Amino acid sequence: MISYSSLRLSKSQIARGWCVVRNLSASQVHLDKHECKVLVVGGGAGGCAMAAKLSSKLGSNKVIVLEPADKHYYQPMFTLIGGGMKRLEQSYKLMADVLPKKAKWLREKAVEFDPDSNTVKTSGGNTIKYDMLLIATGLQLNYNKIPGLVDALSVPNGKVGSIYSPLYVDRVYDCLRNINDGNAIFTFPSSPVKCPGAPQKIVYISEHYFRKMGKRNNINVTYNTALPVLFGVKHYADALWPIVKQRNITVNTRRNLIEVKAAQDIAIFENLDKPGERFEEKYSMLHVCPPMSAPDELAKCTKLVNEAGFVDVDKSTMQHLKYKNVFAIGDCSASPNSKTAASAAAQSPVVYRNMIAALKGKSLKSSYDGYASCPLVTGYNTCILAEFDYSLTPLETFPVAQNKERYSMFFMKKDLMPILYWKMMLPGYWNGPALMRNMLSIFKSKQK
């Protein structure tokens, strides 16, 4: 499931140099002075939900949200857009309409973190002083880290697309419609990614599309993943392998995309198990999942992040290991959970309760179990709903076998989850399915 938290592109893709401060409360914002009880950096899924919870508890003018984007995307919909099941305009709302009314929105980007002085400097030259900091920046999409990829993605009516960015997601469906024969190649990078199931969801959707259009026999479908496995949770991987074999999809593990030659329609891959070994593959369609990282501005603050650039938090409390007034939520944290919007939802009540406790000087009692959910869409009417925890043990909500393809799970993914996201999660009401799981557990007990 995609994450999701707020969409981040590389630095060269983000406009700078101006800002807008929106006062969502009745009081006046002073441009020359920014102080707050809680500063939320990032207005994505986790940041928006937490801003709603915290501003509701603390009152007006106590929470500032630092977020440069004017649109808030429901990123889990991007996979469906790539398959032609949804439209891009259905995937976003204006940021001004989703942020909580009791918070202040500073439409700038965080450029420098100083946890020793409890301040964050912004792209507009402002400095925000906070009592408590919540980092919810999401991940940065590094398309530019693969030579030739950005150029390939800019070719009009080209053969390369990516569901991870609103800039490129429509190109994917164009690719599906334009390809008639040859090789359709799909990639998974050698880096952390948000919604790690998405790169193979678009494989299954594309393969199904080719069958629907009567051109599957002329197209070779290949999934090149840098991972050593098809999916990280064995319970679901064991269900996916038969689907792959039945549908004649070639899966190459430990194969990482390192260059794209758009003029020759060639993708170059490296064998991660044999350094120096490379493969050139001709494509008629190429779908790329880009390498990702924490935003550069966050990663450079070594006081806050680990060696990989992610906020160094306790995986249970989501509190920073050194700075007790700093928390993180969503994809930017170093907690070893799968990076999905469902993870941020499950983290939100834990982070909220622990931040309020920290503000009151009390001990932290709430704990996050690593819950993540990934609706693995396998076509235009089927889905496997994967749910699991830190130990990669299934943590399923419904009293049915969730490692099977089901239309009910597809309907939930396509039509119900967007409503849940906009109406429940972002306003701070949805805390993940734990309560529902407990209520339905009685039916699971009866089945045993």
NORQUI-V61332 format. One record per helix or strand. SS is the DSSP state (@ for helix, = for strand). FROM is the first residue (numbers start at 0). TO is the last residue. If there is no record, write none. Layout:
SS,FROM,TO / SS,FROM,TO
//
This chain:
=,7,8 / @,10,12 / =,19,22 / =,33,40 / @,44,57 / =,62,65 / =,70,72 / @,74,81 / @,87,89 / =,91,93 / @,94,97 / =,103,106 / =,109,113 / =,118,121 / =,126,134 / =,138,140 / @,142,144 / =,146,146 / @,148,152 / =,159,160 / @,168,177 / =,181,187 / =,193,193 / @,197,211 / @,215,217 / =,218,224 / @,233,245 / =,249,252 / =,254,260 / =,265,270 / =,277,281 / =,284,286 / =,291,293 / @,295,298 / =,304,304 / =,310,310 / =,312,312 / =,318,319 / =,325,327 / @,329,331 / =,332,332 / =,338,338 / @,340,358 / =,371,376 / =,382,387 / =,393,393 / =,405,405 / @,406,424 / @,433,446
//
